[in-house]
Amino acid sequence: MNTVIEAKNIVTRFGNRTIHDGVNLHIEKNEIYGILGESGSGKSVLMKEMIMLLEPTAGEITVLGKNLDQIGFKDAQALRRDWGVLFQFGALFSSLSVAENIEVQLKEYTKISKELRDSLVASKLKMVGLDPQVGSLYPSQLSGGMIKRAALARALAMEPKLLFLDEPTSGLDPIGARNFDKLIVDLRDLLGITVVMITHDLESIFGIVDRMAILADKKVVAEGSIENVLQSQHPFVEDFFKNEYTKERFEKVKNV
Ligand SMILES: Nc1ncnc2c1ncn2[C@@H]1O[C@H](COP(=O)(O)OP(=O)(O)OP(=O)(O)O)[C@@H](O)[C@H]1O
């Protein structure tokens, strides 16, 4: 076992509202880890805490062996280069071409030549299944699926060890969503990265997620493989996995 992220007793408060009250989870190297929970359960806040965009009120998060609570400036900068993030809706810079979007971090963090940057951009585009010509287009000229892929190429620019995805398949048509799932698995296998993704997509959950955490009641109420999580009698698990649309699938997994 090789833990790459561990959250211990995370408490998050905004004013007098408590979002997390003792969240615990651990994420292993090379797995695709899902964060599930109903709207407002604090999935995005937790992910933002893992990437140092927010600080928990209490508790400890360790990422790649660094305790974020005690991390110094230099280590924090180094760690930021170790992860790529795909925000919901892609969040590309609209005034930059796709190639310029992918280059942003390369320019910020490295001194590599324009020539090498161009070849890195081309290889990232290829990696996510986009033609090289897409590099010269602007985000407004792309379809929803292409925006996700371009944003993924940007997240991969610094060759991260960790990839954070916030609802990667939302807004995609069913075929586009499954193709995107396949891409995530292929990249994980090819690059040996660990993927943390917030998702509501049952196909992704049953199809590509190795382990997951269910956030409810301000805590992780179930963690593990789909088989483990389905053992839980928590109302969220019951509603989410054992409703009329998912029951058949649930029964199949249960009977394996
Ligand atoms: N910076 C902030 N300041 C104050 N409240 C916040 C802040 N960020 C998030 N919240 C609140 O924390 C709660 C959890 O938000 P979060 O975005 O993590 O939910 P979520 O589980 O990701 O939901 P969804 O599935 O709808 O995206 C919400 O009630 C939100 O309003």
The ligand as a MOL file (V3000), in Angstrom:
LIG
                    3D

  0  0  0     0  0            999 V3000
M  V30 BEGIN CTAB
M  V30 COUNTS 31 33 0 0 0
M  V30 BEGIN ATOM
M  V30 1 N -15.5130 29.8980 0.2120 0
M  V30 2 C -16.6870 29.5950 0.7780 0
M  V30 3 N -17.2370 30.3890 1.7250 0
M  V30 4 C -18.3990 30.0840 2.3310 0
M  V30 5 N -19.1220 28.9760 2.0590 0
M  V30 6 C -18.6260 28.1390 1.1260 0
M  V30 7 C -17.4110 28.4110 0.4430 0
M  V30 8 N -17.1740 27.3950 -0.4310 0
M  V30 9 C -18.2190 26.5570 -0.2940 0
M  V30 10 N -19.0820 26.9840 0.6430 0
M  V30 11 C -20.2910 26.2840 1.0800 0
M  V30 12 O -19.9170 24.9730 1.4880 0
M  V30 13 C -20.9250 24.0240 1.1450 0
M  V30 14 C -20.3120 22.8800 0.3870 0
M  V30 15 O -19.9300 23.3500 -0.8980 0
M  V30 16 P -19.2710 22.4330 -2.0070 0
M  V30 17 O -19.0980 23.2840 -3.2180 0
M  V30 18 O -18.0680 21.7570 -1.4760 0
M  V30 19 O -20.4230 21.3500 -2.2540 0
M  V30 20 P -20.4170 20.1140 -3.2420 0
M  V30 21 O -20.5880 18.8830 -2.4250 0
M  V30 22 O -19.2030 20.1600 -4.1120 0
M  V30 23 O -21.7490 20.3970 -4.0670 0
M  V30 24 P -22.1340 20.2420 -5.6320 0
M  V30 25 O -22.2970 18.7560 -5.8780 0
M  V30 26 O -23.4230 20.9640 -5.7310 0
M  V30 27 O -21.0280 20.8580 -6.4500 0
M  V30 28 C -21.9910 24.8010 0.3550 0
M  V30 29 O -23.0530 25.0740 1.2110 0
M  V30 30 C -21.2730 26.0750 -0.0650 0
M  V30 31 O -22.1810 27.1370 -0.1410 0
M  V30 END ATOM
M  V30 BEGIN BOND
M  V30 1 1 1 2
M  V30 2 1 2 3
M  V30 3 2 2 7
M  V30 4 2 3 4
M  V30 5 1 4 5
M  V30 6 2 5 6
M  V30 7 1 6 7
M  V30 8 1 6 10
M  V30 9 1 7 8
M  V30 10 2 8 9
M  V30 11 1 9 10
M  V30 12 1 10 11
M  V30 13 1 11 12
M  V30 14 1 11 30
M  V30 15 1 12 13
M  V30 16 1 13 14
M  V30 17 1 13 28
M  V30 18 1 14 15
M  V30 19 1 15 16
M  V30 20 2 16 17
M  V30 21 1 16 18
M  V30 22 1 16 19
M  V30 23 1 19 20
M  V30 24 2 20 21
M  V30 25 1 20 22
M  V30 26 1 20 23
M  V30 27 1 23 24
M  V30 28 2 24 25
M  V30 29 1 24 26
M  V30 30 1 24 27
M  V30 31 1 28 29
M  V30 32 1 28 30
M  V30 33 1 30 31
M  V30 END BOND
M  V30 END CTAB
M  END
